[in-house]
Amino acid sequence: MTHSETALFAAPINNFPELENITPPENKLPPIKINGVAKISAQPQDFGIQVKINNKTIRLRYPPGLWQRFPKTHRKILAQNIAFGLTFHLPYLFTSLKRMLYNLPVPLSESFFFKGLSLALPSTAIMQKQKEKRVTSNLLRRLFDVEFVYSNKKTDIPPYNRTSMSDHAVMPFTFGKDSLLTFALAKELGITVHPVYISEPYSPYEEFTKKLLAEPFKKEFHTKISFLRNTLGILREPAGGWFGWELQLTQYSLMLLPYVYAKKAGYILFSNEQSCDDTIVDEDGFRCNPVFEQSHSWLLQNSLMASIIGGNSLSIGSLLEPIHEIAIERILHRRYPQIGKFQSSCDLPKKPKGDGRWCENCSKCARMYIFLLGNGIDPKTVGFKRNLLKGKYHHLYTIFSSNRVRDFGYDQSAAGQEEQILAFYLAYKANHKGPVMQSFVRHYLAFARKNEKRLRQKYFGLHSTKTIPHDLKEKILRIFKNELKDMV
């Protein structure tokens, strides 16, 4: 398969005039008048949900036909819980905040979000530049210092809806390797997938690129990708910040409920893989999962929360739980190459160049590049242009630079180092060369040779399966065993 055969854009992305008109939000929070107190209210509207924070009103708009099919009793409850889930972190962004006054009853999601944020804060701490913010206990103290006040109204509980189909699934879709493999597996198992890309206001270039990919994807696989703009995402910390991003996927679970209802879906399929359970101990002595909300234990909590608020028998799960990233890359590109060619895993913080799918200057790009090489996949087939084994890209690989790359919490921690070492070793055995590979040989080749069997068993082996839907588990494991048998 040549690069020209897998090219997805007919012309360079910079030839699109629409890209010139994209205006990223300013590198600051929206103007909200805060004087120690935030008064927050939420109402369902004909277009979707309206949230007001003091003087600022933000509207979350759903496709009209989809929103109208969502029952009015559910709309009010969803509005309350989305408003809470996307605002309760604001004390970390507005240091003067002392009281959060919610003009709504205690939301059903309150205890879930407080537990989730508390357990995710160590991962936020390790990404902070300021010394006092790198201390997890300081971040926890801030959460406990704020008074959260609700109205005296009784909490609404939605009526139970039994209408769902186990052969239909809604899934948050990004064109990353994980969501592509989830889509491919579900399609092979006869599940009708309804992909939804939720775009964030601080990533306009990424949204534009995904829309370009969506057109050829729809033509080839007869699957439309819906786009939902999370306008409430403007309340997250902008430009490389981490506050407000901790429970992003949990928030998405709530946002996707109207899609679940409209499609009568029995599942929301996330794409959380095995390394999402990896932990380290942070500088303050707290156990830290760099991607806590993608952990399998939290996915079960997320499933419970969404089912309660959605009032149905919905189940949230992951087909990828048993396997690690490097195995995902292998299965995707070897079993489903026509789907794998759409891979786009970079968050594109700046205006893209070339075909626009990769910035080729972040730790995630470097990680995907070496995983592809280690699995015998030419990175050009997914749009890479540069040789990331050249010396100037040395700092992007976290096994060589533990403190200089802060693109992603997982890369910033030590959790994924051995998997990257294995990928380098496999690429080395395949005779890939360059200054970065020379550094690997000097620092890690002896370790990789000594530990090859253990590393292969861990990163190409099968592990826990508690979030795979029960009726799909046997078929999924059979596929994984068949694809990975030669690597263990």
N, C-alpha and C positions, 0 to 999 in steps of 0.2 A: 504493500500500500504506500503510494508516494504522497508527499506533502500536497502536491497539486490536486490529487484525488480527494483529499480530505479538507481542502480549503472551504471554509464556510462563508466567508465574506467575499462577494464578487469584486469589491474594491476596497482599498485601504480605508480604515475607519475615519481617518482625517479628511476623506473626501465627502463626508456627510455634513451638509451645512447645519443640520439640527444640533450637532455636537458643539458648534460655535455658540449656539444660543443657550446652552446650559449654564446656569448661574448657581454655583455652589452656595449654600448658606454661609453667612458670615461666621467667622471663627469666634463666635460668642453665643451665649444663650439668648433666647428671645426676650424682648423688654417686658418684664413682669415687675410691677411695683410690689416690692416685698418690704414690710416694716415689722419683721418678727413673726408675722402671721401669714399663712396661705389659706384662703377660703376657696374650696374646690366644690364644684357641682357638676352634674352630668345629666343630660337628657337625651333620649332617643329622638331623632328627627326623621323626616321623610328620606333624607339622603344617607342617614347612618347615625353617627354619634357626635354630640357636641359636648365638649369639656370646657369649663371656664375656671381659670385660676386668677383670682383677683380681677385685674383689668384685662386679662388676655383670654381670648376665645379661640379654641382650636377645633377644627371639624375633621372627623374621620369619615370619609365617603366610601360607600360600598357601591358596586354595580346596582343600578335601580331594580332590575328584575330579581336579582338575588336577595336584596334587602327586603323587598316587599313579600317574599315568600317566608321570611323569618317571622314567627309569631310575635305579636305585640307584647305578650306577657314576657317573652324571652328577651325582647329588645331592651326593656327597662333594666332587667337584671344584668344583662351583658354590659350596658352602658356604665352601670355603677362599678362593676368589677374591672373593666378596662380602665376607667378613670382612676381607680385606686392603684391598679397594677403599674400604671405608667407615670404616677406622680409621687408615690410614697418615698421615693429615693431623693426627692428635691432638697432635703436638708443638707445633703452632701455637696450640692451645687450652689445653694444660697446659704452662706454661713450664718446669716442673721436669723434664720428661721428657728423659732422656738415652738410654735404650735401649728399643727395641720388640722384645719377645721373642715371636715367633710360634711356637706349638706346632703348626706345620704346615710342609710342605716349601715351597721357593720357589714361589710361585704363578705360574701361566702368565701372569697379568696384570701381574706386578710391573714389568717394564720399560715396559709401556704406561702404567701409572699414573704412574711416575716421570717419564717424558718429558712426559706430558700436564700434570702439575702444574707442572713446571718452566716450560713454555711458557705456562701460564695465570697464573702468579704476577704478571706485570706488570698484568694486569687487576684482580687483587685489590689490588695496591698503590695504584692510582689511586683506590680507594674508601676508603682508610684516612684516619682523622682525625688520628692521631698521626704526627708528622713522621717518626720513625724507621721506621715501618711503611710509609710512602709510598715508601720506597727499595727498589726491586726486588732489588738485590744483598743487602740485609739479609734479605729473605725467602728468597732462595735459600740464603744462608749457614745459615739455620736448618735447612733441609732436609738440608744436608750435615753439620751438626753432630751429627745423631742417628744412633745405631748401630741398624741393622735386622738382627735375628738370626732365623734359621729353624732348624727341626729338620733332622736329617741324613737324614730319609727321602727316598726318591726321589720326584720330582714325578710325579703321576699325569697321564696323557694320555688323554682320553676316546676310546672307539672311534668310528670314523667312521660317521655315520648318513646314508644317501643319501635318506631319505624326506623330500621336501619338494615343495611345489607352488608354482609360480610365479604362480598366480592366487589365492594367499592371502597376506595380509600382516598382521602384528601391528604396531600403531602406538601409541606413547605419545600420549595424546589429552587435550587440555586445554580444548577449546572456544575456544581462541584462533584468530585469523584464519588462521594458518599450518596448524594441524592440521585446521581445518574445510575449507580449500581442498584439502589433501592427501586428505582423505576424499572430497570431492566429485569430484576428478580420478580417484582410484582407482575409485570407484563407476562413473563414466562409462566407464572403460576395462574394466569387467567384472571387477575384482579384488574378492574378498571380503575386507573389512577387519574385523579384530578389534581394536577400540579398547580401550586399557587406561589408566585414569587412576590414576597413582601419587600418593597423597596424602602430604604431609609433615606431621609432627607440629606444626611451628611455623605451619601455615596451616590451622587447623581450619575457619575460616569459609569459606575458598575451597572446601574439600572439600564442605561442606554445600551451597553454591550449585551446584556442579557436579552434585551428586546431584539437585537440583531440576530442573536442565536435562536430565539424563539421561532422565527419565521421558517428557516430551513428545518428545524426540529419538527414543527407542526406538519410540514409537507411530507417529511420522511416517515413519521410515526403516527400521523393522524391524531395527534393529541394537542389540544390547545392549552397553552400556559396562561393562566389568569394572572394579572398584575394588580396588586393592592398597594397603594401608597400609604405608608404609616406616617401620617402627618404629625402624630403625637411623638414621633421619634426626635423631633426638634428639642424635646425636653431632656435628651441625653447629653452627657458631656461631649462637646465637639472636639474635632481636630486632634485625634490621638488620645483623647481622654477615655476613662474606663467607668466612671460612675454613671449608673443608669443602664449599662449594658449587661449587668450581671445575669438578669433573668429575661433576656431578650426572647428566647425560644418559648419560655413559659407564657410570656405575653402573647406570642404568636398563636399559641394553643387557643387562647380566648378569641383572638381576632378571626380565627379560621372557623369558629362555630357556625356562622351563617352559611358557609360553604358546606359544612358537614350536613346541616339540615336540608339544604337545597338538593344535595346529591344523594341524600339518604345513606351516607357513608357509615360503615361500621368501624372504620379505623381512621386515625391520623397517624401516618407513618413518618416518624423522624428517622434520621440516619446516624444514630449514635453508635460508634464502634467500640471495640474492647478497650482501647487506651483511654477512653473517657473516664475510666475508673482509676487511673493511675494517680497516686498521691505522693507528696513530699512533705517535709516539715519546714515551715517557714521560719523567718528570723525571730519571730516572737514565740516560737514553740507550738504553734497551732498546726494541726494537720491540714494540708492544703491540697485541694484538687484544682488544678489550673483551669479546668473546664467543668466546674461542679454541676451546672444545670444540665449538662449532657451525660452525667453519670447515670447508671442504670437504676440506682435507688431513687434518684430524683425523678426520673422518667415515670416511675410507678406513681409517685406522688402527683406529678403533673397530670397523669391519666385520671387519677381520682378527682382532682380539682375540676378538670374540664368536663368530666362526666356529670358531676354535681351541678355545675353551672349551666351546662347544656341540657340537663334534664333528660338524658338518654343513656343507652347502653354502649356509648362510645368507648373504644379502647385505644389508647395511645401506645404504640410500640415501636420497636426497631428491628428490622430484619438483619442488621449488620452487627448486632451485639457480640457474637462469638469471635469476630476476627479483627485484626489490627489493620492500620492504614496501608501498610505495604502489601498486605494480602488483598485488600480492597482494590488497590491499583492494579494488581495482577489479574484478578478475576474480571474486573471491568473491561480491560483492554484485550484480554485473550478470549473471553467467552462472548463479549458483546462489543466488538470493535466499532461497529457502526454507531453505537450509542456513546462509546468512550471518546470518540473523536470530538464530541461537543464539550469536553471538560474545560471548565474555566473556574479555577479555585482562588484567584487573587481578588482582593477587595478593591483594587484600583482606586487609591486615594487621590490620584491626579489624572489629568487628561491623558488618555492612552495614546500610544504610538503604534504604528504598524497595524496588525489586525485587532489590536486592542484588548486581548484577553488577559495579558500578564504584564505587570509592571517590570518584572525581572529584576527587582531591586529590593525584595523583602524576604524575610525568613520563610514565609509560606511558599513563595515561588521556588526558593532553593530546595526546600524539603520535597516538593512535588517533583522537581527536576531529577533529584538523585533517586527518588523512588521509581520513577519511570526508567532511568538508566539501569537500576538494579534489577528490574523486571524484564529487561530486554526490549523496552518500548522506546522508539525514537521520539524525543520531546517535540520535534517539529510537527508530529501528527496532531498535536493539540495546540499548536500555535506559538511555541517558543521560537524565538529568533536568535537568541544569543547562546554562546557556549558558557554556561555557568560554572565550568571547571577552570576558567581563567583566573589568574591570581587576584584580579580586582574584585572578584565576587567571594573571596575567601571568608570575609566577615559575616556573610549571610548565613553560613552554616553554624548552627548553635553548638556543635561539638568542638568548634574552634574558638567561639566567642561567646562566653557565658553571660557577659554583662552588657555588651554593646548593642545587641539587637532586641528591641522592645516591641516588635510588631504584634506578637501574639503571646498570651500567657503561657500556652503550652510550650512554645519555643523558648520563652524566657526561663522556664523552669528546667530542671534536669530530667523531667519525666520521660522525654522521648529520645534521649541520647543513644541508648543502645539500639533502638530501631534504626536510627540514622546511620549508626556504625555498620549494621548489617547491610543496609542498602549500599553504602560505600563499598563494602567488601564484595558484594555481588557484582557491582559495577567494575571494580578492580579486576575480578576474575574474568570479566567479559572484555578486558583489555582497554577500558576507557582511560585516557591519559589527560594530564594537565597539571598545573601548579597546585590546585586544590587537592587533586588525587595524591600528589607527592606528599602533601602535608598529612593526608590520611595514612599513607604508608609509614611515615616517620612516627606518628603518634599512636596509631590504633591497629595496624596490621597484625602485630603479634597477638594482641588481645582478641581480635576477631577470629584468627585461626584457632586459638585455644578454646574459644567459646562458641565456635560455629554451630555445633550440634544443639546446644542449649538455646542459642538465639533463633535458630530455625524452628525449633519446636515451639518456642514462645510466640514468635511473630508470624509464623505460617500455620500454627496449630489452631485448634478450636477450643473455645473457652465457654464462659457462662451463657445461658440462653433464656434468662428469666423475663426478658421483655419481648421476645418473639411471640406473636400470637400463636396460641397452642395448636390450632388446626393447620398452621403453616410450617411448624417447626421441623417436622420430619423431612419434608421436601427441601427446605432451605439447607439443612445440614447435609443432605445427600449431595446437593450441588457443590457446597463448599469442600467436602471431602474429595470429591472427584477432581476439582480444580487445583487443589493444593497438595495432593498425594505425592507429587514428585519433589516437593520443596521441603518436606519435613524429614 
